Structure formats: C-alpha cells, structure tokens
Amino acid sequence: MHKYLILILLSIHLSCYCQDNNSEVLNYNTIVNFDGKNINNTYEYEIKINNGAGTKNAEVEIYYQLKNPPKNLTAEIFDIFGNKVRSLKKKEIVVRTPWSEGNFHTDHRVQTFKLIHNQFPYIIKYSYTEQENDYLSIAQWAPIVYPDIKTVNAKLVVNVPHNTQLNIYQQQIDSAKIETLEELDTYTWEVKNYTCSDYESYSPHFSNITPMVNIMPDLFHYGIDGHGKTWKEFGDWKANLIKDLDKLTSEEINKIHQLTDTISNTIEKIKVLYHYMQDNTRYINISIDKGGLIPYPATYVCMNRFGDCKALSNYMKALLNEINIEAFYTTIYSGLKPAKVNPDFPSHQSNHIILCVPVNNDTIWLECTDKSSPFNYLNSYTQNRYALTIQQNKSKLVKTPKHDINKAIESYTTHVKIDDNNNVTFNCVAKVYGNEFDRLKSFDTHLSNKDKEQYIDHMGLIHKADISEFNIERPNRDSTWLTLELSGSAQSITENLGSSVLLQSFKSIKHHLELPEKRVNDVFVYYPINNCDTLIYEFPQKINEVKGISNITINSNFGTYTRSFSIENNKLIISRTFILEQGFYSKSEYKDFYEFFTKSASLDNQKLMIN
C-alpha cells in the first residue's frame, strides 16, 4: 500500500538530486475518506515521461499487505496531446514479495507494471483505492512520489464526519482549507512546484525538513481501540496490544532459575540473563499481518530461538519478569541520523524496540537484537533521543543517554616510515569508542577477511592506503571499546625539492561542506566527533627544521581543534584533536560552522617543508 511506501521514504535520509528533468509528476492526489471506523484511500498519479532515462518512473510499484490489496486499479498511457495510447492489461501486472535482508516471514507484497511508450514525451496516469480497518493515523502524507523529480501539483483531501476530533501535525506547509457540507468536514492541503532540496552535509533527517501532514484521530483502531490524546494514553494502547505475550515455557522457566537463583546482586542477574538471551537467540525480521507492531509471544522465541526486535525484547522482558525484575518494553526511532520525535504529537514515531530496566536510582538499557552489543549499552543508533517506555497507566517519553565526547573517542597512533625512495609503509594502532566501535565490534562474525579489508578501506581511516594486515580485539564481550591495528603501504606523501622534502598529511580531516551562500537547511550534528591522532613520521635522515607548522588551538561554539608538534632526531611527531559537538544549529550559524570546519581541515592538510 502507498502509505507503507511513504513510511519507508520518510524513515531514510534520502539524497535528493532535483536536477533530474527526465520526468515530472504533474499531479499527485490523495483522497482519504474516514467514516469513524474505516479508512478508504484513493491515490491518483499523473506523470510526464520526457525521455528514455525517465522511463524508470514509468515502472510502477504499489506496496500493500495481503489483507488489503489495491482495488479499482486503472492505468493508461497518453501522448503529449492528451490522446490515449493504451490501457494497462491485467496480465501485465506482476505480484511479488518485496525483498528485505533478514526478512523471514512477511505479508507485504508489491504489484508492479510498466507503462512504456516509444514516443517522447508522453504521460502516464494510474489510480487505485485501498481500505484500512486497522489504522494508527488517518493520513501521513508528503507531496513526494519520487524524491529526485519535481512534483508540479500535490493535493491531500481528507473527508471525516462533522466535528470529528483530530490532532493534526503539519510541517513546512500552509494550513488546510476546511469546508463543511451537510455532515462532512473536508480538509484540503495543496503543494505546488515542490522539489526536494539537494542533499547537504550535516542536515536534519529528510522527514524533518520536507512538507508533511500527519493526522491522528482521538480514537484509533489497530488490533484494539486506542486513544492518542497523550503519550500515556498511546502507551496504554501499546501495553494492551502486547498484554499476556510475555509467558515462558516451563523448560525456560527452569533454566532461568538455574542461572539466577544463586546470584544475589540484581544487576548481575540481569547481565546473566542478557548474555543468555544473546547466546541462545538470533535476530530475524518477521512481519505478518500486525507483525509490524505486535511481537510474537515469548513462548514462540522459547521454542524457535529467533525473533525480531519486538519478539526478542518481549522475550527478554519475560525472562526478567520471571525473577521479579520489572522491565519496560520501549519504542524508539533507530538510526544514526534519526527522525526527530515530536513530543507534542502523541503517535507512532518509532521503528525499533529496546528494553528499559529501572534498578534502584539507575536505568539499564538493553539492545536485544545484537549479539555483539555490550550489556547496558545503547549504540550510536539509539543514543540521545526520545523513547516511549510502555507501562500500563504510566507510559512516558524519556530521553536515552547521550554519547558525550568521552564516549565517542577515536584515538589513533600511526607510525609512518618513509624510505630513501619515498616509499611509504605504516602501522596504525587505534582505540575506538562510539560509532566506530559500533561499526567494527561484530566484524569477526559477519564478514570474510577480504570483505573486512574492503570495508576498512572504504571507511577512509587512512586515505589511499593498501592495508595488508589488520586485527580487531575487544577486552571482553561487555567492553564499550576495541582496539584496531592496521599496517600496509600507501601512496607517496613526499616530494624532494633539492635538499628539502615537501610532506603532505598522511591522515587528515576530510569534508564536503556546501558554501555558506548555497546552504539551505539548518545544521544537525547527529553524533559527536572526537578524533585524537598522533602521527609519527620517520625519515631516513635527521630533521633539522620544519616549516609550515605551529602549535595552534581553535575554539568555537561547535567544537575545538588543537595541534602540536615536536622533532626527535629523524622523527616528526604531530598530535592533533578534532572535536565536533553533537547538536542542532540554525542556518544563521552555518557560516561560523563552515569556517571552523574548513579552517581546521586546512590546517590539517597543510603541506610541510622538511629540512
């Protein structure tokens, strides 16, 4: 169904390149009819295909669930003068299961068909309807069909019974025109000539900067009735939805008590059961019927030893409940660059489930889908954002712990050896926390050695290097840091100039920031950067003097850059730290942000004269 496609679109920070003039959406209309119990949606598309490259947008995909297939589908091709060329035939429609890595079961389907013509430009028109008996919102809409092409006209029309209580969130869009005819209220939003802004570095999540309308009724129905006036009410619906799904088999109950009955410390009990869950289950995505929001019962995991984030978190909750430790099933938006949760709009604003375990005056957080995750650790994809803890009559939004600068350190010591022929070999030893730790901690179980080398190379830890050996080690399964050792060769970084040597940086700050005059969006540094580097350049001859370098510190509202150097016989030792604080910054601050970043990078990339 189309709403499913929109949710996918809004959950990803898309790179939009709106210079694509190969096709354009002339009209995109969404008509929503809500009778208080059911929703009937009609979608109408009119797309102009300008040339052969634009025919990719004449290959239509309609996503839906098995229980709600699209109805009344019509599709036609017209020439540029409005003459109908042909209509779609039923035999041209192909139904398939949308592939998704990790999907074990799914009831999602997609209907696909092609509306191809050999004379350009031409116009395609298609429309269909769908009915929803289970719904969390009446509409969740953006004026986008394809993110890389222009939408000339987009319209959302919502018809509801007169005086229906609605909670409406709208963003980057004018308020609706409201008309009342007999017993029907009609809300209309319209957007003209919309194109996505091009991708910008450190910009907010796509869903937070595009025009959007989200409409929640006071009373909704998904599996069971629910109310959405407050987060407590919304959480009550979720609590009732998962009620009685946390029962365990008798064999599992016996095992849990064998593991924990001799342990007196509560935190140690939680840790033992968390490790047990990690060692004896595996993550597999399951999405059948309401499987998108309702977990499989804990007994299912007991017997099958697998589940998705909902099932595994619910299972872990059941393990703790068996030994009288309260844990809260918790919804959260997972992603390195997350969509910003609106705390004033109670609604479904999550894509992941974790577990919150209050212990005394502290809180333990458990990620239940990752075998390599440390105990009581939220990774860079779930840190520093709103989450909804589900408790009957007590559900509330909470903020997850923030990875501060000390939890984001990447500390590298790189020994660079340059011989008489300017050949370069290196050995790098790093201690990494935070996002880089999250990327590397499960390397040994997921990738082949060849893939690991390519992945490390693509990470850009060392520019234009040929890595011959690498090693990754963690002190223990619950460590929140690891060590990485790399060695190999690299392209020459020196040039002989008479008796002097010109040296370019071996490992420097890289950036691709837009010029201030071209910046469109605010700045969102979604994760802190704390890179500490010590570079030891070893030359074949003694160093007498180095020109082009000095000790320096740059302080700004966004972070700091520091650099110092020393000379020891034939070695030049450069130490530098680059810190970028996470946070939101307004577009008006972007010029200063740009200057701090570019000045730091310029100093870092500075060529040095070695005598």
N, C-alpha and C positions, 0 to 999 in steps of 0.2 A: 504494500500500500504506500501511497505517496508520503504520508506522514512519517512512515518508517525511514524513507529516503531523506526527508528533511532533517530528522533527528541525527542521522549519520552525518549529514552535511554540517550541522551545527556543532557536532562533537569533535570536529577536526579543525585545526587551524590551517585553512587551505591557503595555498599560494595562488593568488588570483592574478591573471595577466589579461587585462581587459582590452588589450590592443588587438585581440582576435576578432577580425571583421569577417571571418569566413561564414558566419551565420549570426542571426539575432532573433531574440524572442519578441515577436510583435505583440502578442497578448498572452497573458497567463492569468486565468480567472479561477478562483476557488470559491465555491458556494457551499456554505455549511448550513444545514437545516437541523435544528435541535428541538425535539418535541418535549424535552424534560426527562426522557428515558433513553432515547436512541439518537444517534447522530448519522445523518446521511450527507456524504460529501460528494460534490461533483467537481471534477477537475477538467479544465478546458485549456488547450495549448494551441498556439499558432506560431510556427517557427519558420523563418525565411532562411533557406539554404542558398548561399551566394555562389559557392564554387565547390569543386571536388573535395577540398580539405574540410569543408563544412558538413559533409555527409556523415561525419561521425555523430553529429547531433540529430541525424535522421534515423539513427539506430536507437530505438526507444526501449527503455526498461521500466517496467511497472512492478514495484515491490509490494508484497502483500503477505498476509497469513492465510493458511489453508482454510480456516473457518470464515474468512472474509475476502473471497476472491473479487476482483473487479467485475462490475456488471455494466451492461449497456455500452460496451466498448465500440467506438467508431473511429476510423482513421482514414484520411483521404489526402491525396496529392493534388495540388492546384498549380497551374502555371502562373507566371507573374501577372497575367491579365485577369486572373480570377476564374479561369476555366478549369473545371475538374478534369484531371488526367485519369485517375483511377481511385478505387476504394480498396482498403485492405481486405484480404480474404482470410477467413478463419484458419485455413490450413497454413497460413504464413506465420501464425503465432506459435512461438516455441516457449514451453514452460520448463524451467529448470530450478534447481536448488542453488541459491547463491553460495558460492564457496567462501568459507572463512576458516583461516588457520585455527585449529583447536576445536572447531565445532564437532561435537559427537552426534547430537540429535538437534534438529531444528525443524520447525514447521513454517519457516519463512520460505517463500517462493518468489520467483520473478517471471513475469511474462515479457518476452522480447519479440520485437518485429522490426523490419526495416522498411522505410518509406523512401526508396531511392528512385530518382529520375535522372535522365541524361541531358536535360537542357536546363541551364542555369541562367538566372536564379529561378528557384521555384519555392512553393510554400507547402508546408505540411500542417494539417490540422488533425488533432485527435482529442478524444474526451472519454471519460468513464466515470462511474459512480462507485461508491463503496459505503457499506453500512457498518457502524461500530456499536456494539452492545456493551462493550467494556471500554471505558474511557477515563483518562485522568484529566484531560483538558478538552474543551470544545474545539479549540483551534490552537495550533502552534505553527506560525506562518512567517515566511520571509519571502521577499519578492524575487526569488532566485530559482531558476530552473537549472542553469549551468553556470558555475561560478566564473567561467572565463569569457562569457559573452554578455552583451548588453541585453537588458530587458526594457523594451520600449514602454510597455504598459502592463502593470500587475494590479490585480484587484482581489481583495478579500471581502466577501459578503457573508454575514452571519445573521441568520434568522432564528429568533428564540421567542418563546411565549412572552407576552407582555408582562413586564415587571419581574422577569427572571433576575435573580440576584447574581451578578457576575463580578469576578475580580479580574481586572484587565491590566496587563503589563504591556506597555508599548515603548519602543526604543527607536530613536532616530527616524521617527515617522509622525506625521500630523495625526491629531485625534480623529476618531471615526465620525462620519456623518450618521446621525441617528434619525430614523423615521419610524413612526408608529402607524400601522394600518390595521384597523379592526383589533384583533387580539395578538398581533405580531409586532415585535420590535426588530428592526433591521439596522445592523451596524455595517458600515462600508468604509474600508480603508483602500486608498489607491496610491500607487507609486508610479511615477513616470520617469523614463530615461535613466534607469538605475544601472550603474556598473560598479563592480567591486573595486575598491582601491587596491593597487598593486601591493604585493607582499612587502612589508617593511620589517627590518630587524628590530627586535625588542618591541614589537607591537602587541596590543592585547589580543586575546583569543578572538578568532573570527566572529563567534556568536555574540560577542560583546560590543561589536562596532558596526554590525550590519543592521539595517532596518528589520524589526521583528515585532510580531504581535503574539501574545500568549493569553489565552482566555480560560480562566478556571471558573466553573460554577461552584456555588456554595456546597452543593451536594453532587458528588460524582459517583460512578459505579465502576469498579474494576475488581471482579471476583465477588466483592461485597460492597455495600454502600460505604461512602466515606465523606467526611466534611473537610473543607480546606480553608476555613477562616483563619486558623492559627496553626503554627507548627505542631503544637500539642495535639490538635485535632487530626492533623495529617499523620502524625506519628501513631495516634491511636488506630487509624485505619490500617497502617502498616503492621502494627502489633497484632491486630485481629486477623490480618491476612496470613501471618506466619504462626498463629496460635496452634499449639499441640503438634507442631512439626519437629520438636526437639526431644522426642523419645528415642531411647537407645535399645539395642537388643540385649538380652540377658548376658550373652557372651561378652559383649563390650563392657557392660557394667562390671562384670567380674574382673576384667582386665584393668579397668580404670582403678579399681580399689587395690588391686595388686601393686599397681605402680605408685599409688599415692598414700595409702593408709599408714605407712611408716614414716612419712615426712610430716614434720610439724610446721615448717615455715610455709606460709601461704604463697608467697612469690615463687618458691621452689616447686611447689605443687603445680602452679600454672605453667612454669617453664617445662617441667617433665611432660605434662600433657601436650604442650605446644610442640615439643620435639617429637612426641609420639604421633601427633597428627601429621607433621611434616614427613616423617619417615614411612608412614603407612597409608598415605593417600596421594592422589595426584590430581592435578587440575585438568578438567576437560569442560569446555563450554557446552551447556545444554540449554536449548531454547525451544520449548514445545508449549503451544497454547499460551498460558500465562507464565510460562517458564522464564519470561523476561524479567519478572518481578517476584514470583513466588518460588522459594527454594524447594528442592527435593527434600523429603524428610530425612532426619538424621539416621533413621534405620536404613534408608537406601544407601547412604555412604558407608554405614557399618558393613553392609553386605557386599557392596560393589567396590569400595575403596577409591572412589573417584567422585568428583563433583565440580561445579563451577564456583565462583566466588560466593554466591548465596548459599549453596549447599554446604560448602566447606566451613564457612563462618557459622552457619546454623549448627553444624555438627560440633564444631569446637565449643560453641556456646553450650550445647547439650552435655559435653564432657565435663565442663566446669560446673554446670548446674548439678550434676550427679554428686559432686563433692561439696555442694552448698556454697559455691563461689558464683556470685552474680556477675553476669557479663551482658553487655548490650550490643545487639545487632545494630550496625551503624552504616548508614548510607553516605556516600561521598563521591565527589567527582574526581576521578583519577586521570592524571595527565601531567606531563612536565610543564606544559603551558595550559593551565586549567581554565575552563569557562568560569567566569565569576558568578558565584551563587548570590542571588538577590535575597537578602534576609527578610525583606518586607513583602515577599511574594511567596507564601507557602505553596509548594508544588513539587512535582518530581523534577529535581535538578541534580541528578546523580547518575553514575554509570558503573558503580563498584560498591562492594560491601566489605567492610572490615569489622573488627571486634574491639570494643572498648570495655576494659575491665577495671573498675574502680577498686583500689586497695588502700585502705586507711585514708591518708590525705593525698594520695598519688593516683595516677592513672596509667595503666598498662595498655599499650596498643598492639594488636596482633594482626599481621597480614597473613591470611590463611591460604593464599594461592601460590606462594613462592617457597619452595623447599630450601632455598638458599638465604632466605631473609633471617636476620638476627632476631632474637627474642626481644620484644618490646622496642621495636624499631619501625618507624614509618619512613618509607623511602622518599626520594625526591618527587615522586608522582602523587603522593598523598600528604605531604607536609604543608603546613601553613595555609589551611583553607577551612571553610565551614564543612561540618559533618553533622548529620542528624542522628542522635542516639535514640533508639527505639525502646521506649518503656511505657507500659500502659499508664495513661494519665500523667506521665512525666516526661514525654519526649521533648527534646530541646535541641536547638542548634548550638554546637560547640565549635571551638577553633582547635584544629590539630596543632601539635607542637611544631615550631618553626626551626628549620635548619639554620642556625646562626652561622656566622663566618667561621667559627672554630669547627663546626660540623661539616664544612664544605672545603676543607683544606686539600689541595693537591700540592704536595711538596716533592720537587724533583732535584736530584743532583746528577748532573750529566758531565761526564769526563769526555772531552773531545780531543782526539790526538791527530795532529797534522804532521805529515812527514815531509821530507825534502822535495818530493814531487807533488805536494799539495793534495795528496790523498787523505781522505778523512775517515777515521773509524771512531766509534763512540760506544760508551757504556752508560746507561741511564738507570738509576735506581729511584723509585718513587714510592711514597707512602700516600695513599689516596683515601679520602672520605667522600661522603656526599654522592652527587650524581655520577661521578666517575666510578666510585665504588659500586653503585647500583648497576652500572653497565658491565662491570668486569667480574662481579662476585660469583656468577654462575657459569663462567666461561668453560670450566673443565667438564661440565655435564651437557653442554648444549652444542658445541661446535667442534669440528675437526681442526687439527693443527693448521692446515692450510687456510681454512676459513678464519681461524683466530688471527693469523698473521695479516690477512687482508683486512679484517675488521680493525685491528690495531692501527694499521696503516691509514685506513680511512678516517680514524678518529683524529688524525692530524697532531698527535702528541709530538712528533718530530717530523718536520717538513721535508719532503723529498728524500726520505731515508729508505734504505734497504735493510729491513730487520732480518737478521739471520738467526737470532735466538731470543726467546722470551720466557719468562717464568712469572707465575702469579701465585702468591701464597697468602692464606689467611691464618692468623694465630689459632683461631677456633671458630666453631660454627656461629657463635654469637658475637664475634668481633664486628665492629662497625667500620673497620678499615682493613685495607690489604696492602701488600707490597707488590710492586710490579718492577721487573728488571728486564731491560731491553738492551740488546747490543747488535751492532752491524756496521754498515758503511753508509756514507752519504755523499751527495754531490759536493764538489769542491766549494769551499766558502772563502777561499783566499785568492789573492791576485798579487803577483810580485811586481813591485814598482821600484826598480833599481835595488837599493839595499833595504827598502822598506817592504812591508806586506800590508795589503789592504784586506781587512777582515769584515765579513758580513755576519750578521747574527745567525746562530745555529738554530735557536728556538725562540721565537718571538711572538708577540701579540698579533693576531690577525683580526680584521674586522671588515664588514661590508655595510657601513652605515650610509644612509641617504644624506645628501646635503641638506642643511637646515631649511633652505628655501624650498625644498621639494618635499619636506616631511608633511604627512597628512595626519597621522594618528598620534595619540599620547604614547608614552613610553611605559612598558611593563617589563621590568627585570624579574622574570618569574623564578629565578633561582640564583642564590648568591655565588659569586666567583671569588675564589681566594687561591690564586696561583703563586706559589713560592718556588723560585728557581735559583739554583746555584749552578753556573756554567764554568767549568774549568777547562780552559783552552791550553793545550800543551803543544809548544812549538819545538822544532829541532834545535833552535838556537836561543841564547839568553835574550830576554826582553829588557831593553834599556828605557824605553819611553812608549807611552800610548797616547795618541792624540784623538780627540773627538769624543771623549767620555769624561764625566764628572759625577760626583755623588750628588743625588738630587732627590727631592721629595715633592710630590704634587698632592695637595689635599683638595677635595671637592665635596659637594653635597651627595655625590653618588658613590664615592669610594676614594681610594688612595693609590698612588704609585710611588714606590721607593726603589732606588738603585744605588748600589755602592760597588766599588771595585778595589782590587789590590793586585800587586805583582809579586810573584815569588820565583825568582830565577827565570826559568823558561815558561812559567805558567801565568796566564792572565785569569783571574778569578772574578767573575761578575755575579753579584747576588741581586735579585730583584723580586719585589712582591707587587702583584696587581690585585686589588680588591675592588669588587663591584657589588654594592649592596642591593639586595632584592627589594622591590617595591614599585609602586605606581608613581609616575612623574608626568606632569602636564606637558602638553605640546609646547607651551611657552618656555619650559625648562630645557627643551631639546637642544637648543644651540649650545648651552653650557655642557650638557651631557656629551654632545658631539665633540666639543673642544677638549674635554677631559679625556675621552677615549682616544681621539686622534693624536693628541699630544703625547699620551702615554705610549701609543703604538709607534709613533715617530721616533721617540727616544729609544724604544726597544729595538727598532730596526736600523738604528744609526750605524753606518759603516765606520770602522776604526782604523787608524793608521798605526801599525806596529813597527817600531824601530829597534 
